[in-house]
């Protein structure tokens, strides 16, 4: 089941090119593909069809600037990827990202919103131990 954040994001743009960072089991990849999106799924290990197997902590994402209309990065916090995410999004592209607020790999309160403060924030929520950001690149 896709997260409500990704469901909301997918309804704001016509299907285009999407990047699912740290796709895991592929719940967002499968959902977006069913809607007609062309999805590039990336993870270190996954059984998702046509996944790009990549250690994101050691290898940069191999895509040219402005390759994607939508970047999905849920429940994965890697601050070093944020400049790349900015570069990979097309103008008016959407970022749908979330991170835990507790535990070893937690975001700080308001960190996601502050990190993308130059984007138009469409939705930001911190509740139930989770931070969620839906934002448009301007």
C-alpha positions in Angstrom: 0.0 0.0 0.0 1.5 3.3 -1.0 1.9 6.1 1.5 -0.8 8.8 1.5 2.0 11.3 0.7 2.9 9.5 -2.6 -0.8 9.1 -3.5 -1.2 12.9 -3.0 1.9 13.7 -5.0 0.9 11.4 -7.9 -2.4 13.2 -8.2 -0.8 16.7 -8.6 1.0 15.9 -11.9 0.2 14.0 -15.0 2.2 10.8 -15.2 5.8 11.5 -16.2 9.2 10.4 -15.0 9.6 9.4 -11.4 12.6 8.4 -9.2 11.9 6.1 -6.2 15.0 6.4 -4.0 15.6 3.5 -1.6 12.5 1.8 -3.1 12.6 -1.3 -0.8 9.8 -3.7 -1.7 8.6 -1.3 -4.4 5.2 -0.3 -3.0 5.6 3.2 -4.5 7.2 2.0 -7.7 4.3 -0.5 -8.4 1.7 2.1 -7.5 3.2 4.8 -9.8 3.8 2.4 -12.6 0.1 1.3 -12.5 -0.8 5.0 -12.9 1.3 5.3 -16.0 4.4 6.8 -14.5 7.8 5.8 -15.9 9.6 4.9 -12.6 13.3 4.4 -12.0 13.6 2.5 -8.8 16.9 2.5 -6.9 18.0 0.5 -3.9 21.0 -1.5 -2.6 18.9 -4.7 -2.7 15.4 -5.2 -4.1 13.3 -7.6 -6.0 11.5 -4.8 -7.9 11.5 -5.4 -11.6 14.1 -3.3 -13.4 15.5 -1.8 -10.2 18.9 -0.1 -10.4 21.0 -1.8 -7.7 23.1 0.9 -6.2 24.7 1.6 -2.8 23.5 5.2 -2.3 26.1 5.8 0.4 29.0 5.0 -1.9 27.8 5.7 -5.5 26.2 8.8 -6.8 22.9 8.6 -8.7 23.8 8.4 -12.4 21.2 10.7 -13.9 21.5 14.0 -15.7 20.1 17.2 -14.2 16.3 17.7 -14.5 15.6 14.1 -15.3 12.5 13.6 -13.1 9.1 15.2 -12.5 8.7 13.4 -9.2 11.2 12.2 -6.6 10.0 9.8 -3.9 12.3 9.2 -0.9 10.2 7.8 1.9 11.5 6.5 5.2 15.0 7.0 4.1 17.2 9.8 5.4 20.4 10.5 3.6 21.2 14.2 3.9 24.1 13.9 1.4 21.5 13.1 -1.3 19.6 16.4 -0.9 21.7 18.4 -3.3 21.3 15.6 -5.9 17.6 15.5 -5.5 17.4 19.2 -6.1 19.5 18.8 -9.3 17.5 15.8 -10.6 14.0 17.4 -10.3 12.7 19.3 -13.2 11.3 22.9 -12.7 7.9 22.5 -11.1 8.8 18.9 -10.2 7.6 17.4 -6.9 9.5 15.9 -4.0 7.6 13.5 -1.7 9.9 12.6 1.2 9.5 11.4 4.7 11.7 10.4 7.6 11.4 9.0 11.1 11.7 11.5 14.0 13.1 9.0 16.5 15.8 6.5 16.4 19.3 6.3 15.0 18.5 7.6 11.5 16.0 10.3 12.5 15.4 13.7 11.1 15.4 16.6 13.5 12.1 18.5 14.0 11.4 20.7 11.0 14.6 19.5 9.3 13.0 18.3 6.0 11.0 21.5 5.6 14.0 23.7 6.4 16.3 21.7 4.1 13.9 22.5 1.1 12.9 26.0 2.2 13.5 27.3 -1.3 10.8 24.8 -2.6 7.1 25.7 -2.4 5.9 23.6 0.5 2.5 22.0 -0.4 2.3 19.9 2.8 4.5 19.5 5.8 3.5 17.3 8.7 5.2 16.0 11.8 3.1 13.5 13.8 3.3 9.9 15.1 7.1 9.9 14.9 7.2 10.8 11.2 8.0 13.9 9.2 6.5 14.2 5.8 7.2 16.8 3.1 5.5 17.4 -0.2 7.2 20.3 -2.1 7.4 21.7 -5.6 10.7 22.9 -7.0 10.4 26.5 -8.1 
